[in-house]
Amino acid sequence: MMRVAVIGGGIAGLAAGAALAPDAKVVVLERETALGYHASGRSAAMFEEHYGNDAVRALNRASRAVHEALGVLSPRGLLGVAFDSDAEAFDHDVTALGLVEITVAEARERVPILADGIVRAGYFEDAWDIDTDRLMQNMAAEVRRNGGAVRTGTEVHGISRADGWQIDLGGEVLQADVVVNAAGAWADQIAVMAGVSPIGLQPFRRSMARLPAPGELDVRKWPMLMGPGETWYAKPDAGSWIVSPAEEDPMEPMDAWADDMVLAEGLARYEAYVSEPVIRVEANWAGLRTFAPDRALVIGPAPNADGFFWMAGQGGYGFQTAPAAGDILADCVMGRTSRLGADVVRALSPLRFGV
């Protein structure tokens, strides 16, 4: 049976491992002591089919039935709002996100803290929360159920080619026929370690603040609330209210944290659209969303490196695309034709970068 080492225990690595596990002996390797520690553990956790470019949307659509079957989706909805001065950005949001324009009064019924100056609102009912922990644990269980292993606290120190691939784990050498690079913000570094040309992936920081429920209201059934042009967003979270500046600041791979000034500026943008001021921040954090240059995922074989496969560039789409992304990766590794079709496979392939 083919031996596969998946490097990275976030949603990308777990999706790859789960999809490959029925046909291969899989080991998922995670450097941290917990799965999903970095970007996956800091996600806004939304499923919205219209989010992303054409290739991402194809993955979204193909993943939906799996999410529904696993029971990881719960209704949320998405509400966009705008001032008169936001007309161009709001019109773009309506088209890009499939929003249906509603009256401001109808919007205020859904989120009663909207500011008086708001003149336009759009709502998309078919947006869902994702139970990210349940999804990751289900995928990890699928690996183990098929005889594979999920190892945390296991750092890769080196990768070399000899009788397949040899992976130096620091005092232990793991032998594999296939390496799947699902290392998130560190994926280019893993490639270089293996002697494979990097893609040019760029991690971007995105921050979040948890606030008390505005006005001590019950926010649990409120939709996700988004500023025009995604200049900020907010959503319920365990009875509290989380707000993101929605920034994209380029960063080196790291354990990211929120920048106080960026967070303050984002909260100020948010405050302009609501009637309840921010009185206290209960907690804040940040994660790195890692994109390829064209902002589509990178899934498939590396050129001129037999047995090395990419599963990277998830950006902000990792959870919602995970089932279909895992399937495409497994089809590439096993030499099968993907049900998503050749055009989608080409749009995601590392071959598009010519490296």
ZADREN-112453 format. One line per 5 residues: number of its first residue (from 0); for each residue x, y, z of N, C-alpha, C. Coordinates in pm, whole numbers, plus 50000, padded with zeros to 5 digits. Layout:
N
NUM> X,Y,Z,X,Y,Z,X,Y,Z  ...;
end
This chain:
355
0> 50085,49880,50000,50000,50000,50000,50088,50124,50000  50048,50225,49925,50122,50350,49917,50134,50416,50054  50255,50462,50085,50279,50532,50211,50277,50683,50184  50189,50755,50256,50174,50898,50234,50199,50973,50364  50289,51071,50357,50313,51161,50471,50251,51296,50437;
5> 50156,51339,50518,50092,51470,50501,50153,51564,50604  50215,51672,50557,50280,51766,50647,50186,51882,50672  50134,51889,50795,50040,51994,50834,49911,51936,50887  49876,51974,51009,49756,51921,51072,49646,52024,51089  49640,52119,50994,49523,52207,50986,49417,52145,50898;
10> 49320,52225,50857,49210,52169,50778,49260,52115,50645  49363,52176,50585,49413,52126,50456,49472,51986,50471  49558,51969,50571,49621,51838,50591,49523,51731,50632  49427,51767,50716,49328,51668,50760,49236,51629,50646  49198,51725,50561,49115,51692,50445,49189,51599,50350;
15> 49318,51629,50328,49398,51542,50242,49411,51403,50302  49441,51397,50430,49458,51268,50495,49332,51185,50494  49217,51249,50521,49090,51176,50523,49054,51122,50386  49080,51202,50281,49046,51157,50146,49137,51045,50098  49262,51045,50142,49358,50943,50099,49352,50816,50182;
20> 49303,50825,50305,49313,50715,50400,49254,50582,50352  49143,50580,50278,49091,50450,50234,49182,50377,50136  49274,50449,50069,49354,50388,49963,49504,50388,49993  49545,50445,50105,49687,50457,50133,49711,50450,50284  49835,50425,50320,49874,50429,50460,49919,50572,50490;
25> 49838,50645,50563,49855,50789,50580,49909,50821,50719  50006,50912,50724,50050,50972,50849,50040,51123,50834  49960,51187,50920,49950,51332,50923,50045,51383,51031  50133,51476,50994,50236,51528,51085,50208,51674,51117  50189,51704,51244,50163,51841,51288,50267,51883,51391;
30> 50333,51996,51363,50440,52043,51451,50388,52084,51589  50271,52149,51593,50216,52196,51720,50157,52079,51800  50124,52105,51924,50071,51999,52010,49921,51978,51993  49858,52061,51909,49714,52047,51883,49689,52064,51735  49587,51997,51683,49548,52014,51543,49484,52151,51524;
35> 49501,52207,51404,49436,52334,51372,49480,52450,51459  49605,52451,51501,49650,52552,51597,49658,52691,51534  49700,52701,51409,49725,52832,51348,49599,52883,51276  49603,52896,51144,49492,52956,51071,49360,52882,51094  49364,52749,51097,49240,52672,51109,49170,52697,51242;
40> 49247,52721,51345,49188,52745,51476,49143,52887,51498  49161,52974,51396,49130,53116,51412,49039,53165,51299  48964,53074,51245,48879,53102,51129,48747,53165,51171  48691,53246,51080,48555,53299,51101,48450,53191,51081  48488,53080,51020,48405,52958,51017,48270,52979,50948;
45> 48273,53030,50826,48151,53050,50749,48154,52969,50620  48036,52923,50579,48018,52861,50449,47929,52951,50366  47985,53004,50256,47911,53090,50165,47956,53056,50024  47867,52994,49948,47905,52940,49817,47960,53044,49722  47919,53171,49736,47961,53274,49642,48098,53332,49675;
50> 48158,53291,49786,48281,53350,49834,48400,53290,49759  48481,53376,49693,48598,53328,49622,48585,53340,49471  48694,53306,49400,48690,53312,49254,48623,53186,49198  48624,53173,49065,48547,53064,49003,48593,52926,49051  48723,52905,49061,48772,52774,49104,48734,52746,49248;
55> 48741,52847,49332,48702,52831,49472,48553,52801,49483  48474,52870,49405,48329,52847,49409,48293,52706,49365  48365,52654,49269,48341,52514,49228,48367,52419,49344  48473,52445,49420,48502,52363,49538,48393,52380,49644  48348,52504,49663,48240,52529,49760,48117,52444,49727;
60> 48075,52453,49601,47954,52380,49560,47971,52230,49579  48088,52179,49544,48111,52035,49554,48125,51988,49698  48154,52079,49789,48173,52042,49930,48044,52045,50011  47946,52115,49961,47827,52141,50042,47757,52013,50091  47737,51918,50002,47664,51797,50040,47736,51722,50152;
65> 47868,51723,50149,47945,51656,50254,47926,51729,50387  47936,51861,50384,47913,51938,50507,47775,51908,50565  47676,51903,50478,47539,51876,50525,47528,51737,50582  47588,51640,50517,47582,51501,50565,47651,51485,50699  47759,51560,50721,47831,51553,50848,47764,51634,50958;
70> 47667,51717,50922,47596,51796,51022,47679,51908,51082  47769,51967,51001,47856,52072,51055,47808,52213,51022  47696,52224,50951,47644,52356,50914,47524,52393,51001  47517,52522,51038,47400,52575,51108,47367,52712,51051  47239,52750,51044,47200,52872,50974,47260,52997,51038;
75> 47305,53090,50953,47355,53217,51002,47301,53333,50922  47319,53332,50790,47279,53446,50707,47388,53552,50704  47383,53634,50600,47483,53740,50581,47411,53869,50547  47442,53974,50621,47378,54105,50602,47485,54208,50569  47472,54272,50454,47560,54382,50417,47487,54514,50430;
80> 47558,54617,50473,47497,54749,50494,47586,54857,50434  47525,54975,50407,47601,55081,50340,47540,55217,50366  47628,55317,50366,47588,55458,50361,47576,55500,50215  47526,55621,50191,47520,55674,50054,47656,55673,49987  47758,55706,50063,47893,55716,50007,47954,55581,49970;
85> 47888,55472,50008,47940,55337,49984,47879,55271,49861  47811,55347,49777,47728,55287,49671,47807,55192,49582  47926,55232,49538,48002,55148,49444,48044,55016,49510  48097,55026,49632,48139,54905,49702,48020,54815,49733  47908,54875,49771,47791,54795,49805,47735,54725,49681;
90> 47730,54795,49568,47682,54733,49444,47769,54612,49408  47899,54624,49430,47988,54511,49404,47956,54395,49497  47932,54423,49625,47898,54317,49721,47769,54246,49682  47671,54321,49638,47543,54262,49598,47565,54158,49488  47647,54194,49390,47673,54103,49278,47761,53986,49320;
95> 47871,54018,49390,47970,53915,49422,47919,53814,49524  47838,53859,49619,47795,53772,49728,47650,53727,49716  47583,53765,49608,47446,53721,49588,47347,53782,49685  47375,53904,49732,47285,53968,49828,47155,54010,49759  47046,54000,49832,46916,54050,49787,46887,54177,49866;
100> 46865,54287,49796,46843,54413,49867,46712,54408,49946  46721,54454,50069,46605,54462,50158,46600,54604,50214  46491,54638,50279,46481,54771,50338,46568,54779,50462  46605,54902,50497,46684,54920,50619,46603,54876,50741  46472,54896,50737,46388,54851,50848,46394,54699,50863;
105> 46393,54627,50749,46404,54482,50754,46542,54440,50806  46645,54514,50766,46779,54484,50815,46787,54505,50966  46721,54611,51013,46727,54642,51156,46650,54538,51238  46552,54472,51179,46484,54362,51248,46581,54247,51274  46676,54229,51183,46774,54122,51199,46889,54162,51291;
110> 46934,54287,51278,47043,54339,51362,46998,54476,51412  46943,54484,51533,46879,54608,51580,46975,54722,51615  47104,54703,51604,47199,54808,51644,47251,54888,51525  47188,54878,51408,47238,54950,51291,47224,55101,51309  47322,55175,51262,47325,55320,51277,47217,55387,51192;
115> 47180,55509,51231,47073,55581,51161,47109,55618,51018  47238,55639,50989,47278,55685,50857,47277,55579,50749  47254,55454,50783,47254,55347,50683,47133,55362,50591  47158,55356,50459,47051,55378,50362,47025,55256,50274  47120,55159,50273,47100,55040,50190,47140,54917,50269;
120> 47075,54805,50238,47106,54678,50303,47078,54564,50206  47157,54460,50218,47137,54341,50135,47154,54218,50221  47073,54116,50193,47074,53996,50278,47090,53872,50191  47169,53778,50242,47185,53647,50177,47157,53542,50282  47047,53471,50263,47003,53375,50364,47090,53250,50368;
125> 47144,53212,50252,47213,53083,50240,47360,53092,50280  47385,53146,50399,47519,53151,50457,47512,53080,50591  47615,53002,50622,47607,52908,50733,47733,52913,50820  47715,52892,50949,47828,52867,51037,47877,52724,51014  48009,52706,51024,48068,52572,51017,48121,52535,51154;
130> 48084,52417,51201,48142,52364,51325,48281,52311,51289  48380,52398,51298,48513,52366,51250,48579,52254,51330  48559,52256,51460,48621,52150,51541,48562,52014,51506  48432,52008,51489,48368,51881,51454,48418,51831,51319  48435,51923,51224,48482,51883,51091,48624,51829,51099;
135> 48712,51899,51171,48852,51852,51182,48860,51718,51255  48785,51704,51362,48790,51579,51437,48732,51464,51356  48631,51491,51276,48575,51387,51189,48679,51340,51088  48754,51435,51030,48855,51398,50932,48971,51323,50997  49013,51367,51114,49118,51295,51186,49073,51153,51219;
140> 48947,51138,51258,48894,51006,51289,48892,50917,51165  48865,50977,51047,48864,50901,50923,49004,50845,50893  49106,50924,50918,49243,50877,50899,49270,50757,50990  49237,50772,51117,49264,50664,51215,49180,50540,51186  49056,50561,51145,48966,50448,51120,49018,50359,51008;
145> 49094,50417,50916,49150,50341,50804,49293,50295,50830  49335,50299,50957,49466,50248,50992,49579,50348,50983  49547,50475,50956,49649,50579,50951,49675,50637,51089  49762,50739,51092,49799,50802,51219,49797,50953,51203  49763,51020,51313,49768,51165,51321,49860,51200,51437;
150> 49974,51258,51406,50076,51282,51507,50093,51432,51530  50070,51477,51652,50095,51615,51689,50230,51625,51759  50280,51746,51775,50410,51766,51838,50523,51701,51760  50508,51695,51628,50604,51626,51542,50654,51722,51435  50774,51773,51453,50829,51872,51361,50914,51806,51254;
155> 50900,51855,51131,50982,51807,51020,51110,51889,51015  51223,51822,51024,51354,51890,51023,51422,51884,50888  51383,51790,50806,51444,51778,50675,51369,51679,50588  51379,51697,50456,51313,51607,50360,51413,51579,50248  51434,51454,50219,51528,51418,50112,51469,51305,50030;
160> 51522,51289,49909,51475,51185,49819,51574,51069,49819  51525,50955,49860,51605,50832,49859,51508,50718,49881  51489,50636,49776,51390,50529,49784,51255,50589,49821  51210,50685,49741,51091,50762,49775,51134,50889,49846  51071,50914,49960,51105,51033,50039,51143,50991,50181;
165> 51246,51055,50233,51284,51038,50372,51258,51168,50447  51183,51158,50555,51144,51277,50632,51210,51269,50769  51297,51365,50796,51370,51369,50922,51282,51435,51027  51245,51358,51128,51159,51409,51236,51239,51438,51362  51371,51442,51349,51454,51471,51465,51471,51347,51552;
170> 51563,51263,51513,51583,51137,51584,51505,51022,51526  51422,51049,51429,51343,50946,51360,51335,50984,51213  51348,50884,51126,51333,50908,50982,51211,50832,50934  51117,50905,50877,50994,50846,50825,51009,50825,50675  50979,50707,50628,50989,50672,50486,50850,50685,50423;
175> 50843,50752,50308,50714,50769,50241,50731,50763,50091  50628,50715,50025,50626,50717,49878,50580,50853,49826  50494,50918,49905,50435,51046,49865,50440,51142,49982  50475,51267,49952,50467,51375,50049,50358,51471,50004  50266,51505,50094,50164,51606,50068,50198,51729,50152;
180> 50223,51839,50085,50263,51963,50152,50139,52045,50185  50094,52033,50310,49975,52103,50358,50012,52191,50477  50126,52258,50465,50185,52329,50578,50141,52474,50590  50035,52513,50521,49979,52646,50540,50079,52756,50508  50097,52849,50601,50188,52961,50580,50331,52917,50557;
185> 50364,52796,50602,50500,52743,50589,50518,52653,50466  50418,52647,50378,50423,52549,50268,50540,52575,50173  50570,52700,50141,50685,52727,50055,50815,52682,50123  50825,52701,50253,50945,52658,50326,50961,52507,50322  50852,52435,50336,50857,52288,50327,50901,52245,50188;
190> 50852,52314,50086,50892,52281,49949,51043,52299,49931  51095,52410,49974,51238,52436,49961,51319,52330,50037  51269,52290,50155,51335,52186,50233,51346,52056,50154  51245,52031,50069,51242,51908,49989,51309,51924,49853  51366,52043,49827,51429,52065,49697,51330,52092,49586;
195> 51209,52139,49623,51102,52168,49528,51088,52320,49517  51066,52370,49396,51052,52514,49376,50930,52567,49450  50944,52680,49522,50828,52738,49591,50730,52801,49493  50607,52819,49538,50501,52876,49455,50504,53029,49458  50543,53085,49571,50528,53230,49593,50404,53259,49676;
200> 50376,53171,49772,50261,53189,49860,50286,53307,49953  50180,53381,49982,50193,53496,50072,50093,53486,50187  50142,53476,50311,50053,53483,50427,50010,53628,50453  49884,53646,50485,49829,53776,50522,49763,53764,50659  49792,53860,50745,49730,53859,50878,49586,53909,50871;
205> 49500,53845,50950,49364,53893,50974,49336,53883,51123  49288,53993,51180,49269,54003,51325,49123,53993,51364  49100,53967,51490,48964,53953,51543,48961,54001,51687  48850,54063,51724,48827,54103,51863,48694,54046,51910  48693,53993,52031,48567,53947,52090,48516,54055,52183;
210> 48391,54098,52160,48327,54202,52239,48211,54142,52317  48172,54205,52427,48046,54165,52490,47930,54189,52393  47824,54115,52407,47707,54134,52321,47664,54280,52327  47651,54349,52212,47616,54491,52213,47485,54517,52286  47487,54615,52377,47367,54650,52452,47310,54537,52534;
215> 47393,54435,52562,47350,54316,52636,47234,54245,52568  47225,54260,52437,47120,54195,52360,47156,54049,52333  47057,53970,52298,47078,53830,52260,47115,53827,52112  47242,53803,52083,47291,53811,51945,47291,53676,51874  47250,53571,51941,47272,53436,51889,47212,53412,51751;
220> 47101,53477,51720,47035,53455,51592,47062,53567,51491  47148,53659,51527,47183,53764,51432,47266,53705,51318  47254,53760,51197,47340,53716,51088,47480,53773,51101  47569,53724,51019,47698,53789,51002,47672,53926,50941  47739,54028,50992,47720,54166,50947,47849,54212,50880;
225> 47837,54268,50760,47957,54302,50683,47952,54445,50634  48064,54515,50649,48076,54650,50596,48099,54648,50446  48073,54758,50377,48087,54763,50231,48230,54736,50187  48243,54649,50087,48376,54614,50039,48454,54529,50137  48385,54464,50230,48448,54382,50334,48559,54461,50405;
230> 48525,54583,50447,48619,54665,50523,48616,54630,50672  48519,54552,50712,48508,54493,50846,48394,54392,50842  48389,54303,50938,48272,54217,50954,48256,54180,51100  48136,54137,51135,48106,54099,51273,48009,53983,51270  48014,53900,51375,47920,53789,51382,47910,53738,51525;
235> 47800,53672,51558,47787,53612,51691,47887,53501,51711  47928,53485,51837,48020,53377,51871,48001,53342,52018  47934,53231,52043,47914,53180,52179,47855,53286,52271  47756,53359,52222,47689,53460,52302,47757,53595,52303  47879,53601,52253,47950,53729,52239,47941,53775,52094;
240> 48015,53879,52062,48009,53943,51931,48153,53964,51886  48193,53900,51776,48329,53916,51730,48333,54009,51610  48435,54093,51606,48450,54193,51500,48591,54183,51443  48600,54184,51311,48730,54180,51244,48750,54305,51160  48870,54363,51163,48903,54472,51070,48911,54425,50926;
245> 48911,54292,50905,48919,54232,50771,49043,54279,50696  49153,54300,50770,49275,54347,50705,49345,54234,50634  49429,54271,50539,49518,54176,50471,49657,54237,50472  49728,54218,50581,49863,54270,50594,49962,54157,50569  50051,54172,50468,50147,54064,50439,50241,54041,50556;
250> 50265,53913,50585,50347,53874,50699,50437,53757,50659  50543,53737,50736,50621,53615,50727,50546,53504,50801  50570,53377,50769,50508,53268,50847,50543,53281,50994  50440,53280,51079,50462,53301,51222,50335,53268,51298  50347,53262,51429,50231,53252,51517,50178,53394,51534;
255> 50078,53430,51456,50037,53570,51444,49962,53619,51567  49968,53750,51586,49890,53816,51691,49834,53946,51634  49730,53998,51697,49664,54119,51649,49750,54242,51679  49757,54333,51583,49822,54462,51601,49721,54559,51663  49758,54624,51772,49664,54708,51846,49608,54820,51759;
260> 49694,54885,51677,49647,54996,51595,49553,54947,51485  49588,54838,51420,49503,54781,51315,49367,54744,51373  49367,54684,51492,49243,54645,51556,49159,54769,51591  49224,54872,51644,49153,54995,51681,49092,55062,51558  49166,55067,51449,49114,55128,51327,48996,55050,51272;
265> 49006,54917,51277,48896,54834,51229,48771,54848,51314  48789,54853,51446,48675,54871,51534,48610,55008,51512  48691,55108,51481,48635,55241,51452,48552,55237,51324  48599,55164,51222,48520,55151,51099,48387,55084,51129  48392,54978,51207,48270,54907,51246,48176,54998,51324;
270> 48229,55073,51421,48146,55157,51509,48064,55259,51430  48117,55305,51316,48046,55405,51237,47912,55352,51186  47897,55220,51177,47776,55160,51118,47678,55107,51223  47710,55124,51350,47623,55071,51454,47594,55179,51559  47490,55155,51635,47449,55252,51736,47509,55225,51873;
275> 47566,55107,51891,47625,55070,52020,47777,55084,52013  47837,55167,52097,47982,55183,52093,48055,55059,52146  48179,55046,52107,48264,54941,52162,48312,54987,52299  48271,54918,52403,48307,54960,52539,48415,54874,52600  48432,54754,52546,48532,54665,52605,48565,54554,52506;
280> 48692,54519,52497,48738,54405,52418,48772,54293,52515  48701,54182,52503,48723,54069,52594,48849,53990,52559  48878,53980,52430,48995,53905,52384,49023,53944,52240  49144,53921,52194,49176,53944,52054,49278,53841,52008  49281,53817,51878,49374,53721,51820,49390,53752,51671;
285> 49479,53681,51606,49498,53695,51462,49542,53562,51404  49516,53546,51277,49562,53428,51204,49617,53470,51070  49686,53379,51004,49743,53405,50872,49663,53331,50766  49611,53405,50672,49541,53348,50556,49639,53350,50440  49676,53233,50389,49785,53223,50293,49729,53200,50153;
290> 49766,53291,50061,49713,53289,49925,49823,53265,49823  49788,53194,49716,49871,53191,49596,49851,53322,49521  49938,53353,49424,49925,53481,49353,49788,53505,49289  49722,53400,49242,49590,53419,49179,49475,53392,49275  49504,53368,49402,49406,53354,49509,49317,53230,49493;
295> 49360,53134,49414,49296,53002,49411,49385,52903,49486  49326,52795,49534,49404,52695,49606,49506,52631,49514  49609,52572,49572,49714,52502,49497,49706,52355,49535  49657,52273,49443,49633,52131,49470,49685,52050,49352  49779,51960,49381,49827,51872,49275,49976,51850,49281;
300> 50030,51779,49181,50171,51739,49183,50264,51854,49150  50378,51857,49218,50482,51954,49186,50553,51912,49058  50581,52006,48970,50657,51971,48849,50797,51920,48885  50841,51819,48816,50978,51768,48830,51012,51721,48971  50912,51675,49045,50937,51622,49180,50839,51509,49204;
305> 50870,51394,49150,50779,51280,49156,50743,51245,49300  50613,51239,49328,50567,51201,49461,50553,51316,49558  50571,51441,49512,50552,51558,49599,50427,51633,49551  50330,51651,49641,50202,51711,49605,50175,51832,49694  50117,51935,49633,50077,52056,49706,49931,52046,49751;
310> 49904,52094,49871,49767,52113,49922,49774,52240,50005  49778,52354,49935,49814,52479,50001,49734,52596,49943  49760,52716,49996,49695,52836,49946,49547,52841,49976  49506,52787,50090,49363,52784,50125,49306,52924,50149  49392,53020,50183,49342,53156,50207,49232,53157,50309;
315> 49122,53222,50277,49008,53225,50368,48903,53121,50335  48940,53021,50253,48840,52926,50202,48862,52783,50251  48952,52762,50345,48995,52628,50379,48883,52536,50425  48801,52583,50519,48697,52495,50573,48586,52471,50472  48540,52575,50405,48425,52554,50318,48460,52470,50196;
320> 48586,52469,50155,48626,52390,50038,48684,52254,50074  48700,52225,50203,48781,52111,50246,48741,51976,50185  48615,51936,50188,48583,51803,50134,48622,51786,49987  48586,51884,49903,48617,51872,49761,48766,51888,49735  48832,51976,49810,48976,51993,49794,49049,51863,49827;
325> 49007,51797,49935,49066,51669,49970,49045,51565,49862  48926,51563,49804,48897,51467,49697,48986,51490,49575  49004,51616,49535,49089,51644,49419,49232,51601,49447  49280,51632,49567,49417,51592,49603,49431,51440,49596  49336,51368,49654,49342,51221,49653,49336,51166,49512;
330> 49252,51226,49427,49245,51181,49288,49378,51203,49217  49443,51317,49242,49574,51342,49181,49677,51239,49226  49681,51211,49355,49779,51116,49409,49753,50976,49354  49627,50936,49346,49593,50800,49306,49577,50784,49155  49592,50894,49080,49583,50886,48935,49443,50868,48882;
335> 49346,50922,48956,49206,50910,48913,49157,51039,48846  49051,51027,48769,48987,51144,48709,48896,51209,48811  48908,51338,48830,48828,51409,48928,48686,51432,48878  48591,51418,48968,48451,51444,48932,48425,51592,48909  48516,51680,48951,48496,51823,48931,48534,51869,48792;
340> 48598,51782,48716,48629,51814,48577,48768,51870,48558  48815,51859,48434,48953,51895,48402,48979,52045,48419  48879,52129,48389,48901,52273,48398,48930,52316,48542  48856,52261,48637,48879,52296,48778,49014,52243,48824  49046,52120,48786,49175,52062,48824,49290,52147,48771;
345> 49279,52192,48645,49384,52278,48588,49394,52411,48660  49279,52467,48697,49279,52597,48765,49343,52591,48903  49349,52473,48961,49408,52455,49094,49549,52398,49090  49591,52347,48977,49717,52274,48967,49838,52365,48987  49942,52318,49057,50067,52393,49067,50131,52418,48931;
350> 50097,52340,48830,50155,52357,48698,50122,52494,48639  50018,52559,48689,49982,52690,48635,50085,52797,48661  50175,52773,48758,50278,52871,48791,50408,52847,48717  50419,52733,48649,50537,52705,48570,50665,52690,48651  50650,52644,48776,50771,52624,48859,50780,52477,48899;
end
